[in-house]
Amino acid sequence: MLETLSKGFRAAKNRLAAQTELTEANLKEALREVRISLLEADVELGVAETFLARVQEKALGQTVSTLLKTGKGATKVGPAEQFIRICNDELEALMRFDGEGLEFETAPAITGIMLIGLQGAGKTTTAAKLARFLEQEQGRKVLLVAADTQRPGAIEQLQTLGERIDVPVFSLPESNPLEICKRGRDHARKIKRDVVIYDTAGRLSIDEELMAELEHIKTDLNPKHAILVIDAMIGQNSVQTAKTFHERLGLSGSILTKLDGDARGGAALSITEATGVPIRFVGMGEGVDKLEVFRAEGLASRILGFGDVVSLMKDFEKVSDVEKSRRGRQTSP
């Protein structure tokens, strides 16, 4: 996982290892390695170019070179380490969303969460994962609504998952999706559930019939959240998919699935920067307990594979700040 991305940053650091200053020439070589990896990992081209430009702007002219004393002895801190720290910061910036977390309606109102996405993204499984997370981690009472009448077995799959996590599932197999969602919301009030997750239908590709169906549900029920469930393995296509759904439905977030598999990481780096839609959760396995709150800093660290270097640079910056403060006190009148 993410090896395609990681190798470019490793190669860039190796190129800069013997340098005493980050110049336009040596940065060009290092950033070429990173650029190749970003594109191989299916990062959207515009996002990749924005990232590289930001790194170059901040790195150019850096000349840090010193020995930092740590618990393990003295460690050299040079331009290569500074480069990695800048890359880490800019990776986080690409994926970070500074808004609120998942918001809920004030009781007695019901919080509606509409899960949408293409067929094969793992939407039904994600609905169960999210229900389990909200119940066990946030103390919510969830009702799952089986509104996917297109995919054979989708309703039965959600019912099986609901039994496994002890969350009720509402279904009306012979009704249309809009009616199912409306009746599901009414049922949630009746059994005193405060969150309803609507598992809507997907298609193999975006078409007008799908979008019209989802728009009717979104308009009539006005759920608090419309969240796109997207396969992390589809790379650059994830950006256009997210843009299309966001333009038509007004997304409040996304959930990346299959990030534990052969995903190259392009979707994770591209979606928020290209669409403004935050990644809320990531699926890290098939089990119903394999859903994690998305943390930009955590994924950035995994992509780089240089958590020790980033930590070292943070320590160095703290020491530098203390030293600057001390010198300032000494020279003040």
ABEGO torsion letter per residue (X at the ends): XGAAAAAAAAAAAAAAAABABBBAAAAAAAAAAAAAAAAAAGBBAAAAAAAAAAAAAAABGBABBBBBBBAAEBBBBBAAAAAAAAAAAAAAAAABBABBBBBBBBOABBBBBBBBEBBGAGAAAAAAAAAAAAAAAAGBBBBBBBABAABBGAAAAAAAAAAAAGBBBBBBAABBAAAAAAAAAAAAAAAGBABBBBBBBBBABBBAAAAAAAAAAAAAAGBABBBBBBBAAAEAAAAAAAAAAAAAAGBAEBBBBGAABABAGAAAAAAAAAAGBBBABBBAEABAABBBBBBAAAAAAAAAGAAAAAAAAAAAAAAAAAAAAAAAAAABX
